Amino acid sequence: MERVVFLVDMNAFFISCEMTRNRELIGKPAAVAGDPSRRTGIILAANYEARSYGVKTAMVLHEALKLCPDMQLVPPDHSFYQKMSHEVMQILYNYTPSIEKNSIDEAWLDMSGTEALFGKPVQAAETIMADIKTTLGLWCSIGISDNKFLAKMASDMKKPLGITELWLKDVQYKLWPLPVNNMYGIGSKTASKLKGLGIQTIGDLAGYDRGQLIKSFGKVGEEYHLKANGIDDSPILLQSEDIKSIGRSTTLPQDSTDLDYLKLVLMALAEDVGMTARRNDKRGRTIHLTIKFSSFESISRQMTIPATCATKDIFGAGLKLLRDNLNKNKPIRLIGISLGGFEDQELHQLSLFEDTIEDARYEKIDRVMDEIRDKYGLEKVQRAALIKKS
């Protein structure tokens, strides 16, 4: 199976978080900065309007204000950014349990073997990007590759809202022409030393004598050489943070109050949630429904059910919540459903005798359908209600 690694990098994260709770910052030059009242400190994050004036992260504040005098400044709120980072990670866990958080605003995802669930890598990246944007109002860029290093390099190639593929076969054309100081893991001092050896580009580094690099830099010199050639076998180091919920949402092509249509949308979302839950051996007791109306008013409703990963149960609970909150005078713009309140897996094994024969049968059918989809593709087996009539 071909390895597929994503690096999800949140764009201008700190100031983007601030813009989600202060809409007056949107469309105007703004930055999170240390002690703005005293005009001291540095820029921690600038939005793209401020960057268009030349403002950069880590720039001294008084220099940034010379470039952009009207820039709005916001003091840092690290607890809020940690909270938003946690919410981003919970969205990512909906797509794979194999996640390594690299920093507060970026993470590697092992997406190998998920094509049957989310489509080809670019399609999956588009879905993740839209999910984060719709759910949290945040932007990200995503790098796609065979390994962590190339995925990280790819994520930096197009911002904001960029999706870039950089496979091992692309290294010679996409990676090697870049300046050596652009290479992830090489700081300014190392770059200066490399340039002293006549190494100007990543391609120069890839073709340089490995023995000489080891002599000049020690063991890390060999690592520079391997990565410059696109080689990185490092694994995704799983985080201790567990999946708290599995959810899917979608913005409708047209606002609607048609229950029959909304049921089909909800069923497709519940199917996706159920497949992901079964893939990760998760059974949840809490069904959470989110509705955004055409007025942009949002409501969230939830109910508790016996622990399940069966699509039928997830859909049934979601449908009840939908029916209870449908208003013919308030067209729906967005609908989302999630499964949470996961039970301990060992406890589930001990309580299997409580499961009814019918519940077990439905889960078994779901798992057989999942196996067929994993092997032959999502379109090979679908629920009758979801098949488009010709």
Secondary structure, DSSP 8 states (H G I E B T S, - for coil): ----EEEEEETTHHHHHHHHH-GGGTTS-EEEES-GGGT-SBEEEE-HHHHTTT--TT-BHHHHHHH-TT-EEE---HHHHHHHHHHHHHHHTTT-S-EEEEETTEEEEE-TT-HHHH-SHHHHHHHHHHHHHHHH---EEEEEESSHHHHHHHHTSSTTT-EEE--GGGIIIIITTSBGGGSTT--HHHHHHHHHTT--BHHHHHHS-HHHHHHHHTHHHHHHHHHHTT---------S----EEEEEEEEEEEE--HHHHHHHHHHHHHHHHHHHHHTT--EEEEEEEEEETTS-EEEEEEEEEEE--HHHHHHHHHHHHHHH--TTS-EEEEEEEEEEE--HHHHHHTGGGS-HHHHHHHHHHHHHHHHHHHH-GGGS--GGGS---
